[in-house]
Amino acid sequence: MPRFGNNSEKPNTKDNKIKIFEGKKVRTSWDDKAEKTYYSIVDVIAILTESVDPFAYWRKLKQRLLIEGNETVTNCHALKMLAADGKLRETDVADTRGILRIIQSIPSKKAEPFKLWLAKVGYERLQEIENPELAQQRMKDIYEKKGYSKSWIDKRLRGIAVRQDLTDEWKNRGVERQSDFAILTNDIMKATFDKDVKEYKDFKNLNRENLRDHMGDIELILTMLGEATTTKFTRERDSEKFIELRKDAVEGGTVAGNARKEIEQKSGDIITKENYLKTKEKDKRKTKKKKKLLEVGVN
């Protein structure tokens, strides 16, 4: 997949960073509220077109896209980013979806890999609609390439199914806003692990990564237990009001939390600072296995 790579340079500010794309710099900005990265459009255009005036190129392209009725342009907005002269100046930006759509409209050999990749992704999605098992298999392949064990992957996929079952139940009962989904999820997590999602991610030193991709086996199992129990309570009680759903979430998480405490009384802490960014899941297993062998006196 063509991608904007990470740069070893430090960010200019907390939220505005420089990323490397085809060996050249692209200014980006992370929006905490929207949970999106925005890219400087003129920077991408300058790289793909090698235009001497990327600003003029973008103005003409924007006019053409507007005439065509392309909604991407209307979704673009301006953000202040560090300019070449060292000052913060407004520049048009787009999120990942928008920037890929703009790239599709640029007649350039350098844009061709992106266009081919988008066509491939579109084809795969159509295949998955016809045969959903393909989506699950592709997900397994991705996790395996990242170094996760098959045992862990099975638990992770089962956890996704349990989570989907719960969110579908919430949707059927009127939950629509992302903020409400987040509140209910935090209720379960807090009751299960004594930490909400943000606190848990901070504990594991994660930023925008998926928390569950950095959980161990028992953490995943307890998360599933909390969510599955919440779903059971909601269905049995036929909860409708948001306050009732929150009660279900807290009580479902408490069931899992009690299980966690009982395990910890007999075998120590379940929640650890370990995450996949620092130690690959398969390497953690090797370390734990070696430690266990040493404990029983086997070298």
C-alpha positions in Angstrom: 0.0 0.0 0.0 1.4 3.5 -0.8 1.7 5.4 2.4 2.9 8.5 4.1 5.9 7.3 6.2 6.9 8.4 9.6 9.7 10.8 9.9 12.4 10.7 12.6 12.3 14.5 12.9 10.6 15.9 16.0 7.2 17.5 15.5 7.2 21.3 15.2 4.4 21.5 17.8 2.4 18.9 19.8 -0.2 18.5 17.1 1.6 19.6 13.9 4.1 17.2 12.5 6.2 16.6 9.4 5.8 13.2 7.6 7.9 11.8 4.8 6.2 11.0 1.5 8.2 9.8 -1.5 11.3 11.1 0.3 9.8 14.6 0.7 8.1 16.4 3.5 4.4 16.7 4.0 3.0 18.8 6.8 0.3 17.1 8.9 -1.9 18.0 11.9 -3.7 15.7 14.3 -7.2 16.7 15.4 -7.9 15.1 18.8 -11.6 15.9 18.7 -12.2 14.4 15.2 -9.5 11.8 15.7 -8.1 12.4 12.3 -4.8 13.4 10.6 -5.0 16.3 8.2 -2.5 16.7 5.4 -1.3 19.8 3.6 -2.8 19.5 0.1 -0.2 21.8 -1.6 2.6 19.7 -0.1 1.2 16.5 -1.7 0.5 18.2 -5.0 4.1 19.6 -5.1 5.4 16.1 -4.7 3.1 14.3 -7.2 3.1 17.0 -9.9 6.6 18.6 -9.4 4.8 21.9 -10.2 6.8 25.1 -9.9 3.6 26.6 -8.3 1.7 24.0 -6.4 -0.6 26.7 -5.0 -1.7 27.7 -8.5 -2.1 24.0 -9.5 -4.4 23.5 -6.5 -6.5 26.5 -7.3 -7.1 25.2 -10.8 -7.7 21.7 -9.6 -10.1 22.9 -7.0 -12.1 24.8 -9.6 -12.3 21.8 -11.8 -13.4 19.5 -8.9 -16.1 22.0 -7.9 -17.5 22.1 -11.5 -17.6 18.3 -11.4 -19.5 18.4 -8.2 -16.8 16.7 -6.2 -17.7 17.0 -2.5 -14.1 16.6 -1.4 -13.3 20.3 -2.1 -16.2 21.5 0.1 -14.9 19.3 3.0 -11.4 20.8 2.8 -10.6 23.6 5.2 -7.7 25.7 6.2 -5.4 25.2 9.1 -2.3 27.1 10.3 0.8 25.2 9.6 4.5 26.1 9.7 5.5 27.6 6.4 9.0 27.7 4.8 9.6 31.1 6.3 9.2 29.7 9.8 5.8 31.4 10.4 2.4 29.8 10.9 0.3 30.4 7.8 -3.1 29.0 6.7 -3.1 26.3 4.1 -5.8 24.0 2.8 -5.8 20.5 4.3 -7.7 17.3 3.9 -8.1 14.1 5.9 -6.9 10.7 4.7 -10.0 10.0 2.7 -10.0 13.5 1.1 -6.3 13.5 0.2 -6.7 10.1 -1.5 -9.7 11.4 -3.5 -7.6 14.4 -4.5 -4.8 12.2 -5.6 -7.2 10.3 -7.8 -7.8 13.5 -9.7 -4.2 14.3 -10.3 -2.9 13.1 -13.8 0.6 12.0 -12.7 2.8 8.9 -12.9 3.6 9.3 -9.2 -0.1 9.2 -8.4 -0.6 6.0 -10.3 0.4 3.6 -7.4 -2.2 5.2 -5.2 -4.9 4.8 -7.9 -4.0 1.1 -8.5 -4.0 0.5 -4.7 -7.5 2.2 -4.3 -8.8 0.0 -7.2 -7.4 -3.1 -5.5 -9.0 -2.1 -2.1 -12.3 -1.5 -3.8 -12.2 -4.8 -5.6 -11.4 -6.6 -2.3 -14.3 -4.9 -0.5 -16.7 -6.0 -3.2 -15.4 -9.5 -2.7 -15.9 -9.3 1.1 -19.5 -8.2 0.6 -20.1 -11.3 -1.4 -18.1 -13.5 1.0 -17.6 -12.0 4.5 -15.2 -14.8 5.4 -12.6 -13.2 3.1 -12.6 -10.1 5.4 -11.8 -12.3 8.4 -9.1 -14.1 6.6 -7.4 -10.9 5.5 -7.6 -9.6 9.1 -5.9 -12.8 10.3 -3.2 -12.4 7.6 -2.5 -8.9 8.8 -2.1 -9.9 12.4 0.1 -12.8 11.5 2.4 -10.5 9.5 2.7 -8.3 12.6 3.9 -11.2 14.6 0.9 -12.2 16.6 0.3 -15.9 17.4 -2.7 -17.8 16.0 -4.0 -18.3 19.5 -4.0 -14.6 20.2 -5.5 -13.8 16.8 -8.4 -16.2 17.5 -9.2 -14.4 20.8 -8.9 -11.0 19.1 -11.3 -12.0 16.3 -13.7 -13.4 18.8 -13.5 -10.2 20.8 -14.4 -8.2 17.6 -17.5 -10.3 17.2 -18.5 -9.8 20.8 -18.0 -6.1 20.5 -20.0 -5.9 17.3 -22.9 -7.8 19.0 -22.8 -5.2 21.8 -22.6 -2.1 19.6 -25.4 -3.4 17.4 -27.6 -3.8 20.5 -26.8 -0.3 21.6 -27.7 1.0 18.1 -31.0 -0.8 18.2 -31.7 0.9 21.4 -31.1 4.4 20.1 -27.4 5.0 20.7 -26.1 7.1 17.7 -23.4 9.5 18.9 -19.8 8.4 19.0 -19.5 10.2 22.4 -22.3 8.0 23.8 -20.6 4.8 22.5 -17.4 6.0 24.2 -19.1 6.7 27.5 -20.7 3.2 27.6 -17.4 1.6 26.6 -15.6 3.5 29.3 -18.2 2.4 31.9 -17.3 -1.3 31.1 -13.6 -0.7 31.0 -13.5 1.2 34.2 -15.5 -1.5 36.0 -13.4 -4.2 34.6 -9.9 -2.8 34.9 -10.3 0.3 37.1 -9.2 2.4 34.1 -11.1 4.0 31.3 -9.8 3.7 27.8 -7.6 6.8 27.9 -6.1 5.9 31.3 -5.5 2.4 30.0 -3.7 3.7 26.9 -1.7 6.1 28.9 -0.7 3.3 31.2 0.6 1.3 28.2 2.2 4.4 26.7 -0.1 4.2 23.6 -1.3 7.2 21.5 -3.6 6.5 18.6 -3.1 2.8 18.5 -5.9 0.3 19.1 -5.8 -0.6 22.8 -7.0 -4.1 22.3 -4.1 -4.9 19.9 -1.9 -4.3 22.9 -3.7 -6.6 25.4 -2.6 -10.0 26.5 -4.7 -13.1 26.5 -6.4 -12.6 29.8 -7.0 -8.9 29.2 -8.8 -9.8 26.0 -10.8 -12.5 27.7 -11.9 -10.1 30.5 -12.8 -7.5 27.9 -15.0 -10.0 26.1 -16.5 -11.1 29.4 -17.5 -7.5 30.4 -19.0 -6.8 27.0 -20.8 -10.1 26.6 -22.3 -9.8 30.1 -23.4 -6.2 29.3 -25.1 -7.4 26.2 -26.9 -10.2 28.2 -28.1 -7.7 30.9 -29.4 -5.3 28.3 -31.3 -7.9 26.4 -32.8 -9.5 29.5 -33.8 -6.2 31.0 -34.9 -4.7 27.7 -33.1 -1.5 28.6 -34.0 1.5 26.5 -32.9 4.7 28.3 -29.3 5.7 28.2 -29.1 5.7 31.9 -30.3 2.1 31.9 -27.7 1.2 29.3 -25.0 2.7 31.5 -26.2 0.7 34.5 -25.9 -2.5 32.3 -22.4 -1.5 31.2 -21.2 -0.8 34.8 -22.7 -4.1 36.1 -21.4 -6.1 33.1 -17.9 -4.6 33.6 -18.1 -5.4 37.4 -18.7 -9.1 36.6 -15.4 -9.1 34.6 -13.7 -6.9 37.3 -14.5 -9.3 40.0 -13.1 -12.1 37.9 -9.9 -10.1 37.4 -9.5 -9.4 41.1 -9.9 -13.1 41.9 -7.3 -14.1 39.4 -4.9 -11.4 40.6 -5.3 -12.6 44.2 -3.9 -15.9 43.1 -1.4 -15.0 40.4 -0.5 -11.4 40.5 -1.4 -8.4 38.3 -3.1 -9.0 35.0 -2.7 -5.5 33.6 0.9 -4.8 32.5 2.7 -1.9 30.8 3.7 -4.3 28.0 2.6 -3.3 24.5 3.2 -4.5 21.0 5.1 -1.3 20.1 8.0 -2.3 22.4 7.7 -6.1 22.4 6.2 -8.3 19.8 3.5 -10.6 21.1 5.4 -13.7 20.0 8.5 -12.5 21.8 6.6 -11.9 25.0 5.4 -15.5 24.9 9.0 -16.7 24.5 10.1 -14.7 27.5 7.2 -15.9 29.6 7.8 -19.5 28.6 11.5 -19.2 29.5 10.7 -17.6 32.8 8.3 -20.4 33.6 10.9 -23.1 32.8 13.4 -21.4 35.0 10.9 -21.3 37.8 10.4 -25.0 37.7 14.2 -25.6 37.4 14.4 -26.4 33.7 17.3 -24.8 31.8 
